[in-house]
Amino acid sequence: MMNMQEAFPSVAALAPGKAIASASAEAAAVAMAGRRCARPAAPAASAAGGAFAASAPVAFASGSSLVVRSGDAASAAGEPYFRARGLGLKTYAGYVYRDVDVDARAGELFAVRGRNGSGKTALLLTLAGRMKPTEGTLSAGGLELPRQRAKVARHVGLGLFKGLNDLQDSLTAAYAASAEFELHGRRPRRDAVLAYLREWGLDDAADVRVKDLTSQKLATLGIALAFSGEPDAVVVDDVEDQLTMAQSASLVKLLREAARSRGAAVVVGVVERDLAAMADACVYLAKEGE
């Protein structure tokens, strides 16, 4: 057991939470999936055995956490990029999260859903190799975490996390992108930077300072910077902060499309069920006592 400073010095207090339990009956888990995390179920039972239709959500109650995966994604081949079993983080104040199972694949969007204080941010940073779990097993791209977290961190891009990788207010979007290009060994020519920002719908914000960007543009810039090094995976939080539901949905759609087009495993933290339903799969984190 470790305190939060040992787990991750830059993170202050995170309220305890746990992954939703599968209970004793898989049927209860499936019902909970539909209520909390899944896409609205399509009428699906086929005449030949009642199998789920391709668009219906499929719940996997593996271990003691509940993962919901859409029918299309459930049949995807290949090993998950992020694979966690029984993952937990305990501090002297109690559990930040516990009993979490994750299977997030390349080319897919995986949502971590839970209320504020449920441990979403800590779990996201754990998957990215920036925090150390105290329980369970975790791998990313075949690398064991936390033992190989330095290698994992080089292959996993981060969106903007408050208090961790905030951008200076005085920087322009173009300057921030140039710095990321240089960090990843790419030549930061202005034409290349502008073309990259254009891919993300940020060409009109290139010369705008960070402090003057709208909340949606700032979140989009954070996503663009996370992908600038062509990572194998990207982890994003706060897609609902100071945004309307429509704006948040636009960001989730952007992440889903980026996962598809760039072949990356993308994980996003959300509060709202409708946003989680846009992902290929999700896990729900319940707060203590919920």
C-alpha positions as CSV (number, residue, x, y, z in Angstrom):
1,M,0.0,0.0,0.0
2,M,1.3,3.5,-0.9
3,N,0.3,7.0,-0.4
4,M,-0.8,9.2,-3.3
5,Q,2.6,11.1,-3.4
6,E,4.3,7.8,-3.9
7,A,1.9,6.7,-6.6
8,F,2.1,10.0,-8.5
9,P,3.6,13.2,-6.9
10,S,1.8,15.6,-9.2
11,V,-1.7,14.3,-8.2
12,A,-3.3,15.6,-5.0
13,A,-6.4,14.0,-3.6
14,L,-8.6,11.7,-5.6
15,A,-11.8,10.3,-4.0
16,P,-12.0,6.5,-3.6
17,G,-13.8,4.5,-6.2
18,K,-14.2,1.0,-7.5
19,A,-15.1,-0.8,-10.7
20,I,-18.7,-1.9,-10.8
21,A,-19.0,-5.4,-9.5
22,S,-20.3,-8.3,-11.6
23,A,-22.2,-9.6,-8.6
24,S,-23.1,-13.3,-8.6
25,A,-25.2,-13.5,-11.7
26,E,-24.1,-12.5,-15.2
27,A,-27.7,-11.4,-15.9
28,A,-27.4,-8.7,-13.3
29,A,-24.2,-7.5,-14.9
30,V,-25.8,-7.3,-18.3
31,A,-28.7,-5.4,-16.9
32,M,-26.4,-3.0,-15.2
33,A,-24.4,-2.5,-18.4
34,G,-27.5,-1.5,-20.3
35,R,-28.4,1.0,-17.6
36,R,-25.1,2.6,-17.0
37,C,-22.6,2.2,-19.8
38,A,-23.8,0.7,-23.0
39,R,-25.4,1.8,-26.2
40,P,-29.2,1.6,-26.2
41,A,-29.7,-2.0,-27.1
42,A,-31.0,-2.8,-30.6
43,P,-33.8,-5.4,-30.9
44,A,-31.5,-8.2,-31.5
45,A,-32.4,-11.8,-30.7
46,S,-32.1,-13.9,-33.9
47,A,-34.4,-16.8,-34.6
48,A,-31.5,-19.2,-34.6
49,G,-30.5,-19.1,-31.0
50,G,-31.1,-15.5,-29.7
51,A,-27.7,-14.2,-30.4
52,F,-27.0,-10.5,-30.1
53,A,-27.2,-8.5,-33.3
54,A,-24.0,-6.8,-34.5
55,S,-25.1,-3.4,-33.2
56,A,-26.3,-4.5,-29.8
57,P,-24.0,-4.1,-26.8
58,V,-22.4,-7.2,-25.3
59,A,-21.4,-7.2,-21.6
60,F,-18.4,-9.1,-20.4
61,A,-18.5,-9.7,-16.7
62,S,-14.8,-10.8,-16.4
63,G,-13.3,-11.0,-13.0
64,S,-15.0,-8.4,-10.7
65,S,-15.4,-5.5,-13.1
66,L,-17.9,-5.0,-15.9
67,V,-16.8,-4.2,-19.4
68,V,-19.4,-3.4,-22.1
69,R,-18.4,-3.9,-25.7
70,S,-20.5,-3.3,-28.8
71,G,-21.3,-6.3,-31.0
72,D,-19.0,-5.1,-33.8
73,A,-16.1,-4.6,-31.4
74,A,-16.7,-7.8,-29.5
75,S,-15.7,-9.8,-32.5
76,A,-12.5,-7.8,-33.2
77,A,-9.4,-9.9,-33.6
78,G,-6.1,-9.5,-31.8
79,E,-4.9,-8.9,-28.3
80,P,-6.0,-5.7,-26.5
81,Y,-3.4,-2.9,-26.4
82,F,-4.4,-2.1,-22.8
83,R,-5.2,-5.2,-20.7
84,A,-5.9,-5.0,-17.0
85,R,-7.2,-7.5,-14.6
86,G,-8.2,-6.8,-11.0
87,L,-6.5,-3.4,-11.2
88,G,-6.5,-1.3,-8.1
89,L,-4.8,1.7,-6.4
90,K,-5.0,2.0,-2.6
91,T,-3.6,4.9,-0.6
92,Y,-3.6,5.5,3.1
93,A,-6.9,7.3,2.6
94,G,-8.5,4.2,1.0
95,Y,-9.1,3.0,-2.5
96,V,-8.9,5.4,-5.4
97,Y,-10.2,2.7,-7.7
98,R,-10.3,-1.1,-7.5
99,D,-11.2,-4.4,-9.2
100,V,-10.9,-2.9,-12.7
101,D,-10.7,-5.0,-15.9
102,V,-9.9,-3.3,-19.2
103,D,-9.6,-4.6,-22.7
104,A,-8.9,-1.7,-25.1
105,R,-7.8,-2.5,-28.6
106,A,-6.0,-0.6,-31.4
107,G,-8.4,1.2,-33.7
108,E,-11.1,1.4,-31.0
109,L,-12.4,4.0,-28.5
110,F,-12.7,2.8,-24.9
111,A,-14.6,4.8,-22.4
112,V,-13.9,4.9,-18.6
113,R,-17.2,6.2,-17.2
114,G,-17.9,7.3,-13.6
115,R,-18.9,10.3,-11.6
116,N,-16.4,12.9,-10.5
117,G,-14.4,11.4,-7.7
118,S,-14.8,7.8,-8.9
119,G,-11.1,7.5,-9.8
120,K,-11.4,8.0,-13.5
121,T,-8.4,10.3,-13.8
122,A,-6.2,8.1,-11.7
123,L,-7.1,5.0,-13.8
124,L,-6.4,6.9,-17.0
125,L,-3.0,7.9,-15.8
126,T,-2.3,4.4,-14.7
127,L,-3.1,3.0,-18.1
128,A,-0.8,5.6,-19.6
129,G,2.1,4.5,-17.3
130,R,2.0,7.8,-15.3
131,M,0.7,6.3,-12.1
132,K,1.5,3.0,-10.3
133,P,-1.3,0.6,-9.3
134,T,-1.0,-1.3,-6.1
135,E,-3.1,-4.3,-7.1
136,G,-3.8,-6.4,-10.2
137,T,-2.0,-6.8,-13.5
138,L,-1.7,-4.3,-16.4
139,S,0.0,-4.4,-19.8
140,A,0.2,-1.9,-22.6
141,G,1.3,-3.0,-26.0
142,G,2.7,-6.2,-24.5
143,L,4.8,-4.2,-22.0
144,E,4.3,-4.9,-18.3
145,L,3.2,-2.1,-16.1
146,P,4.4,-0.5,-13.8
147,R,7.8,-2.3,-14.4
148,Q,8.2,-1.0,-17.9
149,R,6.3,2.3,-17.5
150,A,9.1,4.4,-19.0
151,K,8.8,2.5,-22.3
152,V,5.0,2.6,-22.2
153,A,5.0,6.4,-21.7
154,R,7.0,6.8,-24.9
155,H,4.2,5.1,-26.9
156,V,1.1,6.6,-25.2
157,G,0.1,10.2,-25.8
158,L,-1.7,12.3,-23.2
159,G,-4.5,14.8,-23.7
160,L,-4.4,17.8,-21.4
161,F,-4.6,16.8,-17.7
162,K,-5.1,19.6,-15.3
163,G,-2.0,20.1,-13.1
164,L,0.0,17.7,-15.1
165,N,0.7,19.0,-18.6
166,D,-1.1,22.3,-18.8
167,L,-0.1,24.6,-21.6
168,Q,1.3,28.1,-20.8
169,D,-1.3,30.7,-21.4
170,S,1.0,32.9,-23.5
171,L,1.7,30.1,-26.1
172,T,-0.1,30.1,-29.4
173,A,-1.6,26.8,-30.7
174,A,1.0,26.8,-33.5
175,Y,3.9,27.2,-31.1
176,A,2.6,24.4,-28.9
177,A,2.3,22.1,-31.9
178,S,5.8,23.1,-33.1
179,A,7.3,22.2,-29.6
180,E,5.6,18.8,-29.7
181,F,6.9,18.2,-33.3
182,E,10.4,18.9,-32.1
183,L,10.0,16.8,-29.0
184,H,9.1,13.8,-31.2
185,G,11.9,14.4,-33.8
186,R,9.7,16.0,-36.4
187,R,10.8,19.1,-38.2
188,P,8.6,21.9,-36.9
189,R,8.3,23.8,-40.3
190,R,5.4,26.2,-40.1
191,D,3.7,24.8,-43.2
192,A,3.8,21.3,-41.7
193,V,2.5,22.6,-38.3
194,L,-0.4,24.5,-40.0
195,A,-1.3,21.5,-42.1
196,Y,-1.4,19.3,-38.9
197,L,-3.6,21.8,-37.1
198,R,-5.9,21.9,-40.1
199,E,-6.4,18.1,-39.8
200,W,-8.0,18.8,-36.4
201,G,-10.0,21.8,-37.5
202,L,-7.6,24.2,-35.7
203,D,-6.3,26.2,-38.6
204,D,-8.2,29.2,-37.5
205,A,-6.7,29.0,-34.1
206,A,-3.0,28.6,-35.1
207,D,-2.0,32.1,-33.9
208,V,-4.4,32.3,-31.0
209,R,-2.9,32.2,-27.5
210,V,-3.9,29.4,-25.2
211,K,-5.6,31.8,-22.8
212,D,-7.9,33.0,-25.6
213,L,-8.9,29.6,-26.9
214,T,-12.5,28.4,-26.3
215,S,-12.8,25.4,-24.0
216,Q,-13.6,23.2,-27.0
217,K,-10.7,24.5,-29.0
218,L,-8.3,24.0,-26.1
219,A,-9.5,20.4,-25.6
220,T,-9.1,19.7,-29.3
221,L,-5.6,21.2,-29.2
222,G,-4.8,18.8,-26.3
223,I,-6.0,15.9,-28.4
224,A,-4.0,17.0,-31.4
225,L,-0.9,17.4,-29.4
226,A,-1.4,13.9,-27.9
227,F,-1.4,12.4,-31.4
228,S,1.5,14.5,-32.8
229,G,4.1,11.9,-32.0
230,E,2.1,9.2,-33.8
231,P,1.6,7.1,-30.6
232,D,0.2,3.6,-30.4
233,A,-2.3,4.8,-27.9
234,V,-3.8,8.0,-26.5
235,V,-5.5,8.7,-23.2
236,V,-7.8,11.7,-22.8
237,D,-9.7,13.2,-19.8
238,D,-12.0,16.2,-19.2
239,V,-14.0,16.1,-22.5
240,E,-16.9,17.6,-20.6
241,D,-15.2,20.4,-18.7
242,Q,-17.0,23.7,-19.4
243,L,-18.6,22.3,-22.5
244,T,-22.1,21.6,-23.6
245,M,-23.2,18.1,-24.2
246,A,-23.1,18.7,-28.0
247,Q,-19.5,20.0,-27.8
248,S,-18.5,17.0,-25.6
249,A,-20.1,14.6,-28.1
250,S,-18.2,16.3,-30.9
251,L,-14.9,15.6,-29.1
252,V,-15.8,12.0,-28.4
253,K,-16.7,11.6,-32.1
254,L,-13.3,13.1,-33.0
255,L,-11.5,10.6,-30.7
256,R,-13.4,7.7,-32.2
257,E,-12.6,8.8,-35.7
258,A,-8.9,9.3,-34.8
259,A,-8.8,5.8,-33.3
260,R,-10.1,4.4,-36.6
261,S,-8.0,6.4,-39.0
262,R,-4.7,6.3,-37.0
263,G,-5.0,2.8,-35.7
264,A,-4.5,3.8,-32.1
265,A,-6.1,2.5,-28.9
266,V,-7.9,5.6,-27.5
267,V,-9.2,5.8,-23.9
268,V,-11.4,8.6,-22.7
269,G,-12.8,9.5,-19.3
270,V,-16.5,10.5,-19.3
271,V,-19.3,11.2,-16.8
272,E,-22.4,11.0,-19.1
273,R,-23.8,7.7,-20.2
274,D,-24.6,9.0,-23.7
275,L,-21.0,9.8,-24.3
276,A,-19.8,6.4,-23.1
277,A,-22.4,4.9,-25.5
278,M,-20.4,6.4,-28.4
279,A,-17.4,4.3,-27.6
280,D,-16.7,0.7,-28.7
281,A,-16.4,-0.5,-25.2
282,C,-16.5,1.0,-21.7
283,V,-16.0,0.2,-18.0
284,Y,-18.0,1.9,-15.2
285,L,-16.3,3.0,-12.0
286,A,-18.6,3.3,-9.0
287,K,-17.9,5.6,-6.1
288,E,-17.7,4.0,-2.6
289,G,-21.2,3.5,-1.3
290,E,-22.8,3.7,-4.7
